[in-house]
Amino acid sequence: MSMQSAQAERSLDADLLTQRYRKLRARSLALCSTLEREDFVVQSMPDASPIKWHLAHTAWFFEHFILSRYIDDYRVFHQRYNYLFNSYYQTVGEMHPRPERGLLSRPTVTEIQDYRAYVDRQMSELLEMGTDDELSFLIELGLNHEQQHQELLLTDIKHVLSCNPLKPAFRQLEDAPIAGTLPETSFVEIAGGIYAIGATGSSFCFDNETPNHDEVLIDCVIANRLVTNREYRQFVDDGGYKTSGPWLSDGWAWVTENAIERPLYWSEDLSTEFTLGGSRAIDPNAPVCHVSFYEADAFARWAGARLPTEAEWEVAARRVRRTGNLMDDGLFHPVSLQRVGDGLHQIFGDVWEWTSSAYRPYPGFTPLAESLGEYNGKFMCNQMVARGGSCVTPGDHIRATYRNFFYPHQRWQFFGIRLAKDTR
């Protein structure tokens, strides 16, 4: 390749990255377009963050990890924002306590919008100067980080609005398609053997998806579709929350200590659920969602099955196209499967699927250098892996190797269930 060709290719790459940057940053603000100013400030629980904090933190990520590093004499927008909007990077410095983010009436929403605009101007100027491989990776990391917070923005505001007795809608959503009666679940075989697991190639991935390595699977089967509300209702009606039989010890302690009786957002009479479009009748054929790992595991045991391992899930996911009910569809809620044919369905989108795998490093895992090494690696303890994305995951953000991770009691994300069984 000639020097001129190489320069032209770098210029094209920089142009595409600039377009992607502008598109994704604008999407974050567009997602907030139906909110009132008061909605931006509320923190409904420690696991969630105020909407304005998400908007500020994602700007801070670009400012701290890119602008301050690549622009000589860069002037930060505000000296105290490093304290307010650092999330968990201990090597960066002290941070405002996470459970107290809802106490930050200042800076105002307008000031945070100004902060985002300031960072975007600086990033545009930086991109105009061209990029190298390292800078391109950091920008792509920042954009994928932004997409993670777009999803969190939606799940967090859903929790906020659900706590309001008025049950306001985030926005008016299209009526989801409703299918007729679904056939019983069938199972797809996964042959035992040695499989390469994890990311390969030059496409972007997070460090926790690497390195690609071999894992041994035994013969098993995995369900062709997700567990539905109707099926989960049978578990509830059968006293699933009343007896310790199917529960892990920690799960049963969580149920009894917190008086858990049904999935998050289901009404007490089990007829309606709160959605981003307000309260709606529960579609019996839609995937059950907002269940914890404990609930998913208990249901699987009650059903005479188990949850798939993340390696089994990944092997299965390679068989299907990366399509499904994702953020781009605008439904913002799981929908019933419209037809059931051979093969696997609903692998991507609708709900994050709990696996039975603890979140751990792959053999030979190496975290990113310096402070960015805190992004994933330090959380590899006491959490469980979820796969596949949900109805509020951006479509170009998810892939078969993507590993999400949460504590087993958490359920404010769109979590659901796919069953698996051993066959020998």
N, C-alpha and C positions, 0 to 999 in steps of 0.2 A: 504494500500500500504506500502510495506517495505521501509526502508531508502534507501537500494540499488536500488530498483525500482524507487523511487522518484528521486534519483541522476541520474539514467540512463535516465529518462524522461526529466529532466532539461538539460542534456547533448545533447539529441536529439534535443530539442527545440533550444538550442544555436547553434547547427550545422545548422539547417534549417534557422535560422535567419542570420547566417553568410553567407550562400549561397545566401539568398535573398539580403542581403546587397551588396555583391560583384556584383551580377547580375544587380541590379538597378543602382548602381553607374557606372558600366561599360556602361550601356545603355545611360546614359547622354552624355558620351564622344562619343559613337558610333553615336548618332544622329548628332553630329557635324562633322562627318568624311568627308563630301563633301564640307565643308566650307573652304574658304581661310582665312588667318590670318586677312585680313582687315575686313572681315565680322563680326568678334567677337567684334568689338569695337563700332560699330555704334548704336546710339539711335535715332530712327526715330520719336518718339513722347514721351511726358511725361508718357503715360500709359505703354509704352514698356520699356524694359531694354536691354542693350547690352548682347550678348550671354555670354561673359566672366564674366559678373556680375552674371548671373544666376549660372554659374559653381562655382564661388567663394562663393556666398551667401549660397548655399546648403552645401558647406564644412563648412562654418562658423557656420551654424545651428548645425551640429554635434559637432563642436569644443566647441561652447559656452554652449549649453544646456546639453551636455553629457560628453565630455572629461574633460572639466574644472571642472566639478562637481564630476566625479567619479575617476579621477586619481590624487593622491596626487602630489603636486609640478609639475603639468602639465605645460609645456612651450608652450605658443601659438606660432604659426608659425611666426607671425609678429604683433607687438603691435598695429599698426594703422589699421589693418584689421577689428577690432571691430567697428571702425568708418566708414570705407569704405563699409562694407558689412552687417551691421545691416540694416534691411529693414524698420521696423516701430515699433520696440520694444522700446518705450520711457523709460520704466523702466530699460532698459539695459544701456542706455546712448545716447549721441548725435550721429547723423548719417549724412552722406553725403547727400545733397539734391537729392531727386529722379530725378527731371528733368535734373540734371547735371551729371548723371552717364556716359553719352556718352563722357564727357570731360576727363575721366580717361584713358589716354593713358598708364599710369603706375598704378599698376603693369602690366607687359606684360602677354600675353596669356601663355607663357612658365612658368612664375612665378606662375600663377594661377594653371596650371597643376601640378606644383611641390607642391603647397599648398594642392590640392586635394590628391595627393599621400601621403603626410605627414599625413594628417588626416586619410586616409584609413589605413595606417600602425598602427597608434595609436588605431583606432577602432578595428582592427584585434586583437591586443594584449589584448584589453579590453574584447572582446568577448571570447577569449581563457580562460579567468579567470572565465567564467560563467556569467549567468544573473539571476536576480530576477524579479519579476513581474513588479516592477516600471521601472527598466532599460529596460526590454523588450518592455514595452509600449513606452518609450521615443524613442527607436531605431525605432520601427514601425511608430511612429509619424514622425520621421525624414525621413523615407523612403517614406511615403505618401506625405510628403512635397516635397521630391525630385521628385516624380511623378508629382505633380502639376507644378513644374518648368520645367519638361520635356515638358509638354503641352505648357507652356508659351514660352519656348524656340522656339517651332515650330511656334506659332502664332506671336511671336515677329520678328523672322527672315523673316517670310512671309511679314510682314509690311515693314521691312527694304528693302527687295528686290523689293517690289512693287513700292517703291519710286525711283528706279533706272530706267532711260529711256531705258536701255538695257533689262529690264525685265528678268533678269537671273533666272534660275530655281534653287531651293534649291537642288534638285536631279531629276534624270530622273525617273518618276513614270510610273507604269504600266497603260495601257489604262483601264479606268474604264468600267465595263460592262454597256451597254446602253439598256434599255428596250424599248419595243414598246409602243404604246399609253396606258396610265394608265386609268382605269375606274374612274368615278367620286368618290370623297370622300364619304365614308359611315361613320356612327357613331355607336359607341358601347355604350350601356347603362351602367350607374353607378347608382345603386339604392341609394336613400337617406337613411340616417341612421347615427349611431354613429360608427366611425371607430378609431382604435388605430393608431396613426401616430408617426413615429420616430423610432430610432434604438432600438433594444433589443438584449439580448444575450451577449456573450463574445467576438465576433469578433470585430476587430478594427472599430472604427468610430470616426469622429471628434466630439468635444463637442457640436457643433451647431446642431447635429442630435438628441440630447437628451434634455429632457427625453421623453420617450414614453408617449403619452397622448391622450386623446380622443378629436376628432373634429366631429362636426356635418356637414354632407353633405346633400344637397337637391338633388332630382332627376335631373340627367343631362346626357348628352351624350358627348363622346370625340371622335375626329376623328381617324379613323383607320390607317391613315398615315400622313406624314408630308406634308406641303404645298410645291409645286414644283416651279421651276423657271418659267415654263409656266404660272402657276396660278398667280404668283407674277407679271409677265410681263403684265398680263391683268390689274392688279391694276395700274401699271405705265402708260399703254396706255390709261386707263380711266381717266387720270389726277389726280391720287392719290396724287401726290406731288404738284399739282397745286391749290388744294382747301382745305380749313381748315376743311371741314365737318367732316371727320372721325378722325381727330387728337385731342389728348389731347392738352390743351393750352400750356403746356411746350413743348410738341412735335412739335407743329406748330411753336413755337418760335425758336426751334432748327433747323427745316427745313429751315425757312426763313433766319435766321442769318448765317447759314453755307452753303446756296445754295445747299441743298441736293436734288438730283433728282433720285437716284437709289441706289441699295445696294453697299456697299463698294466692290471694285475690279471689278465691272462690267464696261465694256468699254462704252464710250459715246454713241456709236451706238447700245448698248445693245446686241451685238453679241458675245462678248468674255468676259472672266473673268480671272483675275490673280489667279493662283494656285501655290502651292509649286512645281509644275512641269512646271512653266512658264505660259504664256498665252494660253488659250484653248477656243475652242468654247463652249458656254454655252449649257449644256445638258438640254433640256426643262423639262425632267422628273425627274431630280435630285432635291433633296431638296434645296430650296433657303437658302442661308447662308450669314453670315456677315450683318445681319440686326439688328438694335437697338431694344430695347424694344418699343420705340416710333413707329417705323415702323411696328413691329409685331402687336402692339395693333391697329394701324390705319388700317392695312390690315384686321384684324379680324372684325372690325366694318364695313368696306366696304363690307366684305363677309357675313354680317348678322350673325356674330357669336361673340365669345369672346375668350380670352385666358383661359386655365384651371387654377384653383388655384393649388398651389403646393400639397395640400392634395388630390385633385381629381387626379392629375397626379400620386401621389404615390400609391393610391388605384388601379389605372389602371395598373401601372407598376408591381404590384405583380402578375398579371395574365400571365406574359410572362417570358421566360428565359432570363438571363442576357447575351445576345449575340447581335451582331450587327457589323457595320463597325467601328472598333476602331483602335487605334494606331497599335496594333499587326498585323493587316491586311496589313499595309504598303501602303495603297492607299492614305492616307493623304488628302482626299477630299470626300465630300458626294457623294454617288452614287444613281442612280435610283433604285427604288424598282423593283425587278425582277418578282415577281408575287404577286398578291393580293388575299388572301383567307379570310376566316372568322377571326375575332379577330383583335388584334392590331399589328401594324408593326412599325419598326424603333424607338421603344421606347428607346433603348440604342444605342449610337453611332450616326454617321453621323453629327448631330448638337446638341448643347445645346438648349433645348426648353424653351423659355421664358414662365414664368407663370405670372398670374396677382397678385401674392402675394408679398407684401413687405417683405424684409428680416428683420425678427424680432426674438426675443428670444421665444422659446417655453415656455409655462407655467412651472415655476419651474426650468428654465435653470440655471445651475451653470457652469461658465467658469472654465477652468483649473487653477491650482494654480500658483501663482507668475507671472513671466513675460509671460509664455505661455498662460495665460489668455487673452493676447492681440491678440492671433492668429485669433480669429473669433469674439468674443463678442463685441469688440469696433466698429465694422463695421456695427452693426445692426441699421442703420439709413440711409434713403434716397437711398437705393439700392433695386433691385428687384431680385427675386430668379429664377434661371435657373436650369433645371433638365436634367438628362439622359446621359451626356457625349457627346463626339463628335468623329470625325474620327481621332483626335490626342490625345484622352484620353487613357491611358494604360488600358487594358482590366480588370486587377485584381484590378483596382483602383476605379471603379464605382460600385454603388449599388442603389437600389430603394430609400433608405433614404438619399442619398447624396444631400446636398444643396450647390449649387454654387451661387454666388451673384455678381452683377455688377451694376454700375450706368446705368440709363435708356438710356443715349445717347451713350454708348459704343457699338462698333460693330466689333472690330478687332478679337475677338474670333469667333469661328464657331457657331454663333447663328442662330437658325431657328424658325419655327412656327408650332405648332399643334393647331387646333381649338377645341373649345368646345361650347356647347349650353345648356341653361336651358330647361327643359321639363315640367315645371309647373310654 
